[in-house]
Amino acid sequence: MNTLSSTSHDTALRSYADDDTTADALSTSTALMAVRNLHKWYSGVHALKGVSLEFKRGEVVGLLGDNGAGKSTLIKILSGVHRPDEGEILFQGRPVRIPTPKAAMQLGIETIHQNNSLVPNLSIARNLFIGREPLLFSLFGIGPMDHARMRIDAVKAIADVDLHLRSAEALLGELSGGQRQGVAIARAMHFKSKLLILDEPTNHLSVKETDKVIGFVRGLSAQGITGVFISHNLQHVFHSCDRIVAMARGEVVLDRPVAQTSIEEVTEML
C-alpha cells in the first residue's frame, strides 16, 4: 500500500509552535481532535464565533445546522481548505496547523463530500488511489504506476466495507450513487484514516442506497475511526451517531449524547 510518509506527518504536527505543557495536559484525553475558540471572518461576516469542540476516538458525531450556521466553515478548516483567523486545533493532543487538504490527509483526516472527488471515467481501482498511486519504481518521485497492486488492494478495500462489485476495473461511472459513496469510504479506510468527515453523503440517494451509507457510518466505531456526519436529515443522524452537535449563527448551541437529547429539542435549537 502506498502510504503517506511518517516524515510528512511529523512535519504537519511540528508546523505549529510546540507547547509542551499543552500537549502533555491533553495527551491523556480521549479526544482524537479538538478545536479551541475558533473564529473565522469572510469579508466582515463572522462565520465562526469562538467554536470549541472535541471529537473522541471511535465516536461518530452528527453535525447539524441550517445553511449559514457555520458547519461548512468548520469542516473546511478541519479538512485544510480554509484556515481559522483565531483559535487552536489539536490532533492527538498536539497543536497543529492544517494549511492544505494534503496536510489534513497526512494527519489521517479524510473528507467525503456530497459531490465526492471521484472521477467517473476512471476505474474503481484508480479512484481508490488518486493522488497516492503506488509505483513500480520511482525516480525523484516519478515512475510507472503499479496497476496490478492497485487492482489487488482495491478488491480487498471494497470487500472490507461489504461492497460487492463485479470488478475493480469497472468504471466508477457505472456505479450507483450509494456504491460510489461506498468506494469513497473504502478509500478512507484503506489509507487508515483516523477522522472521516462525511458531508451530506446521503443526498440524492435512493432509500436502499441511503440505508447502505448509514450502515457504513454506523460501522465506523467498530473500525476505530472517528466520524463527523453532516446532514439535514435528523432521522439519519439520530439513527447513526453517538453524539449530536448543533450549530446556529456561527456558534455551537447544543452538544449532547444522542441518548440525552431528542429531535424535537434539536429542531428547537436550530
C-alpha positions in Angstrom: 0.0 0.0 0.0 1.3 3.4 -0.9 1.1 5.2 2.4 1.9 8.8 3.2 5.3 9.2 4.8 5.8 9.5 8.5 8.2 12.4 7.8 5.4 14.5 6.2 3.1 13.5 9.1 5.6 14.6 11.7 6.2 17.9 9.7 2.4 18.6 9.9 2.5 18.1 13.6 5.5 20.2 14.1 4.3 23.1 11.9 2.6 24.6 15.0 4.8 26.2 17.6 5.3 23.5 20.2 3.7 23.9 23.6 4.9 21.0 25.7 2.7 21.9 28.6 -0.5 22.0 26.5 0.5 18.7 24.7 1.2 16.9 28.0 -2.0 18.0 29.5 -4.0 16.8 26.5 -2.1 13.6 25.8 -4.3 11.6 28.2 -7.5 13.0 26.7 -9.9 10.6 24.8 -10.2 13.3 22.1 -8.6 12.5 18.7 -9.1 16.1 17.6 -10.2 19.3 19.4 -10.7 22.9 18.4 -10.4 25.7 20.8 -12.0 29.2 20.4 -12.1 29.1 16.6 -13.0 32.3 14.8 -13.4 32.9 11.1 -14.4 36.0 9.2 -15.4 36.4 5.5 -15.4 40.0 4.3 -16.7 41.2 7.6 -19.1 38.3 8.1 -18.3 36.5 11.4 -18.8 32.9 10.2 -17.4 31.1 13.3 -17.6 32.7 16.8 -15.4 31.0 19.4 -16.2 27.4 18.5 -14.7 24.8 20.8 -15.3 21.1 20.3 -13.8 17.7 20.9 -14.1 14.6 18.7 -13.4 11.5 20.7 -11.6 8.4 19.3 -14.1 5.9 17.8 -17.0 8.3 18.2 -19.5 9.3 15.4 -20.6 12.9 15.8 -23.7 14.3 14.0 -23.1 17.9 13.0 -26.3 19.8 12.4 -27.3 23.3 11.4 -29.2 25.3 8.8 -27.4 27.0 5.9 -25.2 29.7 7.3 -24.9 28.1 10.7 -21.1 27.7 10.3 -20.8 23.9 10.0 -19.4 24.1 6.4 -16.8 26.6 7.5 -15.8 24.4 10.4 -15.4 21.4 8.2 -13.4 23.3 5.6 -11.0 24.3 8.4 -10.7 20.7 9.7 -10.0 19.5 6.2 -7.4 22.1 5.3 -9.4 24.1 2.8 -9.6 27.2 4.9 -7.5 28.5 7.9 -9.0 29.9 11.1 -8.4 33.6 11.8 -8.1 32.8 15.5 -8.1 29.7 17.7 -6.2 26.5 18.1 -6.5 23.0 16.5 -5.2 19.9 18.4 -4.7 16.5 16.9 -3.9 13.6 19.2 -3.1 16.0 21.9 -0.7 18.2 19.9 -1.2 21.6 18.4 -1.3 21.5 14.6 -1.8 23.7 11.6 -3.7 22.3 8.6 -2.8 24.6 5.7 -3.9 22.3 2.9 -6.1 19.3 2.2 -2.9 17.3 1.7 -1.8 18.2 5.2 -5.1 17.0 6.5 -4.7 13.7 4.7 -1.2 13.4 6.1 -2.7 13.6 9.6 -5.3 11.0 8.8 -8.3 13.3 8.1 -10.4 12.3 5.1 -13.4 14.2 3.8 -16.2 12.7 1.7 -18.3 15.5 0.1 -21.8 15.0 -1.2 -20.3 15.6 -4.7 -17.3 13.5 -4.0 -13.9 13.9 -5.7 -14.1 10.6 -7.5 -13.7 10.5 -11.3 -16.4 8.7 -13.2 -14.3 7.8 -16.3 -11.6 6.1 -14.2 -11.8 2.6 -12.8 -12.7 1.8 -9.2 -9.0 0.9 -8.5 -7.7 4.1 -9.9 -10.2 6.1 -7.9 -9.1 4.4 -4.7 -5.6 5.6 -5.2 -6.0 9.1 -6.8 -3.0 11.2 -5.6 -1.5 8.2 -3.8 -0.7 5.8 -6.6 1.8 3.0 -5.8 4.7 3.0 -8.3 6.7 0.1 -9.8 9.8 2.2 -9.2 10.5 5.8 -8.5 13.0 8.4 -9.8 12.6 11.7 -7.9 9.0 10.7 -7.1 8.1 9.9 -10.7 7.6 6.4 -12.2 5.1 4.0 -13.7 2.1 3.1 -11.7 1.7 -0.4 -10.2 -1.7 -1.2 -11.7 -1.6 -4.9 -10.5 -1.1 -3.8 -6.9 -3.9 -1.2 -7.2 -6.3 -3.9 -8.5 -5.4 -6.3 -5.7 -5.6 -3.7 -3.0 -8.9 -2.3 -4.4 -10.6 -5.7 -4.3 -9.7 -6.1 -0.6 -10.6 -2.5 0.2 -14.1 -2.7 -1.3 -14.7 -6.1 0.3 -13.7 -4.7 3.7 -16.7 -2.3 3.6 -19.0 -5.1 2.4 -19.3 -3.6 -1.1 -19.8 -6.4 -3.7 -18.8 -5.2 -7.1 -18.0 -7.3 -10.2 -14.5 -5.9 -10.8 -12.1 -3.3 -9.5 -11.5 -2.4 -13.2 -15.1 -1.4 -13.7 -15.6 2.3 -14.4 -16.8 4.3 -11.4 -19.4 5.9 -13.7 -21.2 2.6 -13.9 -21.9 2.5 -10.2 -24.9 3.8 -8.3 -24.7 6.8 -6.0 -24.6 4.7 -2.9 -21.9 2.4 -4.4 -19.8 5.5 -5.2 -20.0 6.7 -1.6 -19.0 3.2 -0.6 -15.9 3.4 -2.8 -15.1 6.8 -1.2 -15.4 5.3 2.3 -13.3 2.2 1.3 -10.6 4.6 0.2 -10.6 6.4 3.5 -10.4 3.1 5.4 -7.7 1.6 3.2 -5.4 4.5 4.0 -6.1 4.1 7.7 -7.9 7.4 8.2 -8.3 8.4 11.8 -11.0 11.0 11.2 -13.6 10.6 8.5 -15.8 13.6 7.6 -19.0 12.8 5.6 -20.6 15.9 4.2 -24.3 15.1 3.2 -23.4 11.6 2.0 -27.0 10.6 1.5 -28.1 13.4 -0.7 -29.8 12.3 -3.9 -29.7 8.6 -3.0 -32.5 6.1 -3.1 -33.8 4.6 0.2 -31.9 1.4 -0.3 -28.6 3.3 -1.1 -29.2 5.6 1.9 -29.6 2.6 4.2 -26.3 1.2 2.9 -24.4 4.5 3.6 -26.0 4.7 7.0 -24.7 1.2 7.6 -21.2 2.4 6.6 -21.4 5.3 9.1 -22.6 3.1 11.9 -19.7 0.8 11.3 -17.0 3.4 11.8 -16.8 3.0 15.5 -16.1 -0.8 15.2 -13.2 0.2 12.9 -11.8 2.6 15.5 -12.5 5.6 13.2 -13.8 8.9 14.4 -16.7 10.2 12.2 -18.3 13.5 11.6 -21.6 13.1 9.8 -23.2 16.3 8.4 -26.8 16.0 7.3 -30.0 17.9 7.2 -31.9 14.7 7.9 -32.3 14.4 11.6 -33.6 10.9 11.5 -30.4 9.7 9.7 -28.2 11.5 12.3 -30.0 10.1 15.3 -30.0 6.6 13.8 -26.3 6.5 13.2 -24.4 8.9 15.6 -23.2 8.7 19.2 -23.4 12.5 19.8 -25.2 15.5 18.4 -23.6 18.9 17.9 -25.9 21.6 16.6 -24.7 25.0 15.3 -26.5 28.3 14.7 -25.2 31.7 13.6 -21.6 30.5 13.9 -21.8 29.1 17.4 -22.3 25.7 19.0 -25.8 25.8 20.6 -26.1 22.1 21.6 -23.5 19.3 22.3 -25.0 16.2 23.8 -25.0 12.4 23.5 -27.9 11.1 21.4 -29.4 9.4 24.4 -29.7 12.8 26.2 -31.5 14.8 23.6 -34.3 14.5 21.0 -35.2 15.5 17.5 -37.6 18.0 19.0 -35.0 19.7 21.2 -32.5 19.9 18.3 -35.1 21.3 16.0 -36.0 24.0 18.6 -32.3 24.9 19.0 -31.8 25.3 15.3 
